[in-house]
Amino acid sequence: MNSSHPQCSALHIKRLGLLGGSFNPIHRGHLTIANLVREQLQLDRVLFIPTGDPPHKRGGSLAPAPERLEMVRLAIAGSPYFEVSDIEVNRTGKSYTIDTVQELQQQYGPSTELFFIIGLDAFLDFPDWKEPRKLLRACRFVVVPRPGHSFRSLARLPLLPNLESHGLDQLDSGNLIRLDIPIPSGPGIICLPLTPCPISSSAIRQAIKGGATLANLLPAPVESYILRHSLYQEDRYRTHI
């Protein structure tokens, strides 16, 4: 089921992955990571959560939230394990992850365990998020690799004091397939050394703008939607940002 209303299937979901992002646009790398994490952690579903439009508009090429939401819907339509949520798209004002997680906890109830899937690069900025310690107590984080970043860099995070670097080195060298980091009063952190995704949304946007081939980087329905609506081909977003 690819619903924007999680309540409809909440009773059947015990292990729910959360994958947030701008999805500007969603690409095959996002789907691959979601599938790999779902399989390795035996998740019942993965919920894609596109961000809304930023409250403080900035220059760039961020497609409007309704279009990014629709592209996610198109991308996951063929998978029974993926769903999409418009929880952040519909939120007014500034949107924080802690608000999203708490709202999802209420929607799904205490019997559903939440697994927040996040790239290593983003997790390194985690101490700057709103109420990071509360977030670590609220859900389990699943950290996956990003090109140019090493798991060893987690040892410098102030939120993870006394973290042994040996296990992190083993992840980086490929000698460890999973590392669980305990968190006091929280479900903990799982590090999965999946193959880093070489695809980036920014590179795809540049390719589209330059008229280059996408080389199957996008699900076919998403590519068709982008071409049909002339997304990312010029600075048409300046009024939205």
C-alpha positions as CSV (number, residue, x, y, z in Angstrom):
1,M,0.0,0.0,0.0
2,N,1.3,3.4,-1.0
3,S,-0.8,5.6,1.3
4,S,-0.3,9.1,2.6
5,H,-2.3,8.0,5.7
6,P,-0.3,5.6,7.8
7,Q,-3.2,4.8,10.1
8,C,-4.8,2.5,7.5
9,S,-2.1,-0.1,7.8
10,A,-0.6,0.7,11.2
11,L,-2.1,-2.4,12.9
12,H,0.0,-4.7,10.7
13,I,3.3,-2.9,11.0
14,K,5.7,-3.8,13.9
15,R,8.9,-2.6,12.3
16,L,8.7,0.6,10.3
17,G,11.5,2.3,8.4
18,L,11.5,6.1,8.0
19,L,13.3,7.6,5.1
20,G,13.1,11.4,4.9
21,G,14.6,13.8,2.4
22,S,13.8,16.4,-0.2
23,F,13.6,13.7,-2.9
24,N,14.5,16.4,-5.4
25,P,14.0,14.2,-7.4
26,I,13.7,10.7,-5.9
27,H,16.0,8.3,-7.8
28,R,16.9,4.6,-8.0
29,G,19.6,5.0,-5.3
30,H,16.9,6.0,-2.7
31,L,14.9,2.9,-3.6
32,T,17.9,0.6,-3.5
33,I,18.9,1.9,0.0
34,A,15.4,1.5,1.3
35,N,15.2,-2.1,-0.1
36,L,18.6,-3.1,1.3
37,V,17.8,-1.8,4.8
38,R,14.3,-3.3,4.7
39,E,15.7,-6.7,3.9
40,Q,18.6,-6.7,6.3
41,L,16.5,-5.4,9.3
42,Q,13.4,-7.3,8.3
43,L,11.2,-4.2,8.3
44,D,7.6,-4.5,7.5
45,R,7.4,-1.2,5.6
46,V,9.5,1.8,4.7
47,L,7.8,5.1,4.9
48,F,9.1,7.8,2.5
49,I,8.7,11.3,4.0
50,P,9.4,14.2,1.6
51,T,10.2,17.5,3.1
52,G,7.9,20.4,2.7
53,D,8.8,23.8,1.2
54,P,11.3,25.6,3.3
55,P,9.7,28.4,5.4
56,H,12.7,30.7,4.6
57,K,13.0,30.7,0.9
58,R,16.5,30.3,-0.6
59,G,17.9,30.2,-4.1
60,G,18.3,26.9,-5.7
61,S,16.3,24.3,-7.7
62,L,14.0,22.8,-5.2
63,A,10.8,21.6,-6.9
64,P,7.6,22.5,-5.1
65,A,6.6,20.0,-2.4
66,P,3.4,18.7,-4.2
67,E,5.5,17.8,-7.2
68,R,8.2,16.0,-5.2
69,L,5.5,14.2,-3.3
70,E,3.9,13.0,-6.5
71,M,7.3,11.8,-7.8
72,V,7.7,9.7,-4.7
73,R,4.2,8.2,-5.2
74,L,5.1,7.3,-8.7
75,A,8.5,5.8,-7.8
76,I,7.1,3.5,-5.1
77,A,3.9,2.5,-6.8
78,G,5.1,-0.9,-7.7
79,S,6.3,-2.0,-4.2
80,P,4.0,-3.4,-1.5
81,Y,6.7,-2.6,1.1
82,F,6.9,1.2,0.5
83,E,4.5,3.9,1.5
84,V,4.7,7.7,1.3
85,S,3.6,10.2,4.0
86,D,2.6,13.8,3.3
87,I,3.1,14.7,7.0
88,E,5.9,17.2,6.4
89,V,4.5,18.5,3.1
90,N,1.3,19.5,4.9
91,R,2.9,21.0,8.0
92,T,2.9,24.7,8.2
93,G,5.9,26.6,9.5
94,K,9.3,25.2,10.2
95,S,9.4,21.4,10.2
96,Y,11.5,19.4,12.7
97,T,12.3,15.7,12.7
98,I,11.4,15.3,16.3
99,D,7.9,16.6,15.5
100,T,7.5,14.1,12.7
101,V,8.7,11.2,14.8
102,Q,6.4,12.0,17.7
103,E,3.4,12.4,15.4
104,L,4.2,9.0,13.7
105,Q,4.5,7.4,17.1
106,Q,1.0,8.6,17.9
107,Q,-0.4,7.4,14.6
108,Y,1.2,3.9,14.7
109,G,1.1,3.4,18.5
110,P,3.6,1.9,20.9
111,S,3.6,-1.6,19.3
112,T,5.4,-0.2,16.2
113,E,9.2,0.2,16.4
114,L,10.6,3.1,14.3
115,F,13.9,2.8,12.3
116,F,15.1,6.2,11.1
117,I,17.3,5.6,8.0
118,I,19.9,8.3,7.6
119,G,23.0,8.9,5.5
120,L,26.3,9.1,7.4
121,D,26.9,12.7,6.2
122,A,23.6,13.9,7.6
123,F,24.1,12.0,10.8
124,L,27.4,13.8,11.4
125,D,25.3,17.0,11.7
126,F,22.8,15.3,14.0
127,P,24.0,17.2,17.2
128,D,22.7,20.4,15.5
129,W,19.2,19.1,15.1
130,K,16.4,20.1,17.4
131,E,16.4,17.9,20.6
132,P,18.8,15.3,19.3
133,R,18.9,13.4,22.6
134,K,15.2,13.2,22.7
135,L,15.2,11.8,19.1
136,L,17.8,9.1,20.1
137,R,15.4,8.0,22.8
138,A,12.4,8.1,20.5
139,C,13.5,5.8,17.7
140,R,16.3,3.6,16.4
141,F,18.7,5.2,13.9
142,V,20.0,3.3,11.0
143,V,23.2,4.9,9.6
144,V,24.2,4.1,6.0
145,P,27.4,5.1,4.1
146,R,27.8,8.1,1.9
147,P,30.6,8.7,-0.6
148,G,33.5,10.5,0.9
149,H,32.6,9.8,4.6
150,S,33.9,7.1,7.0
151,F,32.2,5.5,9.9
152,R,35.2,6.3,12.0
153,S,34.1,10.0,11.9
154,L,31.2,9.0,14.3
155,A,33.8,8.7,17.1
156,R,34.0,12.5,17.3
157,L,30.3,13.1,17.9
158,P,29.6,14.5,21.3
159,L,26.4,12.6,21.5
160,L,28.3,9.3,21.3
161,P,31.0,9.6,24.1
162,N,33.5,6.8,24.6
163,L,32.6,5.2,21.3
164,E,35.2,2.6,20.4
165,S,36.9,3.3,17.1
166,H,37.8,-0.3,16.4
167,G,34.3,-1.4,15.4
168,L,34.0,1.7,13.2
169,D,37.3,0.8,11.5
170,Q,36.0,-2.7,10.9
171,L,32.9,-1.2,9.2
172,D,35.1,1.0,7.0
173,S,37.3,-1.9,6.0
174,G,34.4,-4.2,5.1
175,N,35.3,-6.7,7.9
176,L,32.0,-6.0,9.8
177,I,28.6,-6.2,8.3
178,R,26.8,-4.4,11.1
179,L,27.6,-2.5,14.3
180,D,25.1,-1.8,17.0
181,I,25.7,1.2,19.2
182,P,23.8,1.2,22.5
183,I,22.2,4.5,23.6
184,P,21.2,5.0,27.3
185,S,17.4,5.0,27.6
186,G,17.1,4.6,23.8
187,P,16.8,1.8,21.3
188,G,20.2,2.5,19.9
189,I,22.0,3.0,16.6
190,I,22.6,0.5,13.8
191,C,25.5,1.1,11.4
192,L,25.1,-0.8,8.1
193,P,28.1,-0.7,5.7
194,L,26.1,-0.9,2.5
195,T,27.7,0.0,-0.8
196,P,27.5,3.8,-0.9
197,C,25.1,5.1,-3.4
198,P,26.9,7.0,-6.2
199,I,23.8,8.7,-7.5
200,S,22.9,12.2,-6.3
201,S,19.8,14.3,-6.9
202,S,21.9,17.3,-7.6
203,A,23.8,15.5,-10.4
204,I,20.5,14.4,-11.9
205,R,19.2,17.9,-11.9
206,Q,22.3,19.1,-13.6
207,A,22.0,16.4,-16.2
208,I,18.4,17.3,-16.9
209,K,19.2,21.0,-17.2
210,G,22.0,20.2,-19.6
211,G,19.9,17.8,-21.7
212,A,22.2,14.9,-20.8
213,T,21.0,11.3,-20.7
214,L,19.9,10.1,-17.3
215,A,21.1,6.5,-18.0
216,N,18.3,4.9,-16.1
217,L,19.0,6.8,-12.9
218,L,15.3,7.5,-12.3
219,P,12.3,5.2,-12.2
220,A,10.6,5.4,-15.6
221,P,7.4,7.0,-14.2
222,V,9.5,9.7,-12.4
223,E,11.5,10.5,-15.6
224,S,8.3,10.8,-17.6
225,Y,6.8,13.1,-14.9
226,I,9.8,15.3,-15.0
227,L,9.8,15.6,-18.7
228,R,6.1,16.1,-18.9
229,H,6.2,19.0,-16.4
230,S,9.5,20.4,-17.6
231,L,11.1,20.1,-14.1
232,Y,14.7,21.2,-13.4
233,Q,15.1,22.5,-17.0
234,E,15.4,26.2,-16.0
235,D,15.2,28.5,-13.1
236,R,11.4,28.1,-12.8
237,Y,11.7,27.6,-9.1
238,R,13.0,31.0,-8.1
239,T,9.5,32.1,-7.1
240,H,9.1,29.1,-4.9
241,I,12.3,29.4,-2.9
